[in-house]
């Protein structure tokens, strides 16, 4: 199976340790055979045999040696089992650590389309619960399954050396057991695939609820969210119960077959003992070892259950493990160091599935220019700017930076030269200083404060309890929308980008603060091309070029004065914001 092959490949570096674990596991299993054999010798030679009394009187040292051997084997087995457990845990934890690191790196390298189609809860389940199932399989299921197989096989061989007929009688139960195991495997596997999906859905709902708790409270939807989570929780619980009940339904049959061995031994073994086919010592040995074939039979259902859970989890992990981003560097990716900031769109079209978002967009921006983009909601403004750092590739046409297509550039180099303050502000659970210096952790405190000043954020930051060392909550909880926007802008300015993209960054600030930010952007101490998405005329009127998008097409393009003369969309917005309602003449 591919999952097993994949697991073996990833054991590199821990194979020797894990092989030691399995070898010690086998040794411990074999040691369990030795003690019953020595016990049979004691019974036959010193208790019930024809020469038992004579041997006990004349060969006490032999008895003591056998007893010491039994004790020594028990102690040695405990020591070896401790080493085996440590080896298993070391191997499994090391493997899971490596896999989790690799998976996180894979997730980090994925493009936007991956995140558009992946649920956060599902990804978290793969990085936590699914990997823990892999660890459980490595550290418990495989070693115990191996020891069970070894115990069963060696015990049966030992029974055959004692008496073939008795061994065949005991072995006659196993075909029924394997048939039941195969049926159980076919039934339980799809159940665990379904169970895995239900768990991911429940985790997704919980994550969305916790992240959006403010929205929930703002709309007083606690009861609705409670009912919604109860549904997914109930679906997961029902799927879990269904799988558990199926496992429990097969357990009595497995246990019954295992317990049947004791009855067979009592009846048949007694008959063999009476007719002299076996000695009392051999009967004692078989009685002591009956668990070695009884226990594997009883545990077979558990092993199959856990292996099917592992298969379901491993399949989900492998999907990410081997996933490749659609957007990645070409082998001949161009690296030019710093950028100048020239941008050109050549007949660019873009579609999400069957929906066309951008249609034949063409325009150019010279380095150092400021370009404003306006348009109604859904006109394609954010999608357009996302093509510049190559978050998506256009369906048709080319996006050029400094005369080179972004698809031919090194992604890391391209994006390091672009500063973005997005519409959906994400701040980390860190200090304000750490959030501003996110793009360059080596920034000095003076540079951080300078960027905060440019973004009109220094005043409110200084008033916070620990100033720039104040730790803000997850996603900026505790800050207003305008405050988060200004910190996001400061973070974008901190890397001194050659291309600065602002997506509705000043929508939540007052006019005075916006004026301060506009003045700061016009007087930056470094050269950069600025692209601003905004709906306020005050944010766009000073731009070198204003682009109006409508249903994915360029409807108007020009300077402030040129667009006013057209008396189109821009003129209507200008009139609405400056004169109230209606069109100006």
Secondary structure, DSSP 8 states (H G I E B T S, - for coil): -HHHHHHHHTTTTTHHHHHHHHHHHHHHHHHHHHHHHHHHHHHHHHTSSTTHHHHHHH-HHHHHHHHHHHHHHHHHHHHHHHHHHHHHHHHHHHHHHHHHHHHHHHHHH--HHHHHHS-HHHHHHIIIIIHHHHHHIIIIIHHHHHHHHHHHHHHHHHHHHH-HHHHHHHHTTHHHHHHHHHHHHHHHHHHHHHHHHHHHHHHHHHHHHHHTHHHHHHTT-HHHHHHHHHHHHHHHHHHHHHHHHHHHHHHHHHHHHHHHHHHHIIIIIHHHHHTTSS-HHHHHHHHHHHHHHHHHHHHHHHHHHHHHHHHHHHHHHHHHHT---SS---TT-B--SS----EEEEEEEEEETTEEEEEEEEEEE-TT-EEEEEE-TTSSHHHHHHTTTTSS--SEEEEEETTEEGGGB-HHHHHHTEEEE-SS----SSBHHHHHTTT-TT--HHHHHHHHHHTT-HHHHHTSTTGGG-B--GGGTTS-HHHHHHHHHHHHHHTT-SEEEEESTTTTS-HHHHHHHHHHHHT-SS--EEEEE-S-HHHHTT-SEEEEEETTEEEEEE-HHHHHHHTSHHHHHHHHHHHSSS---
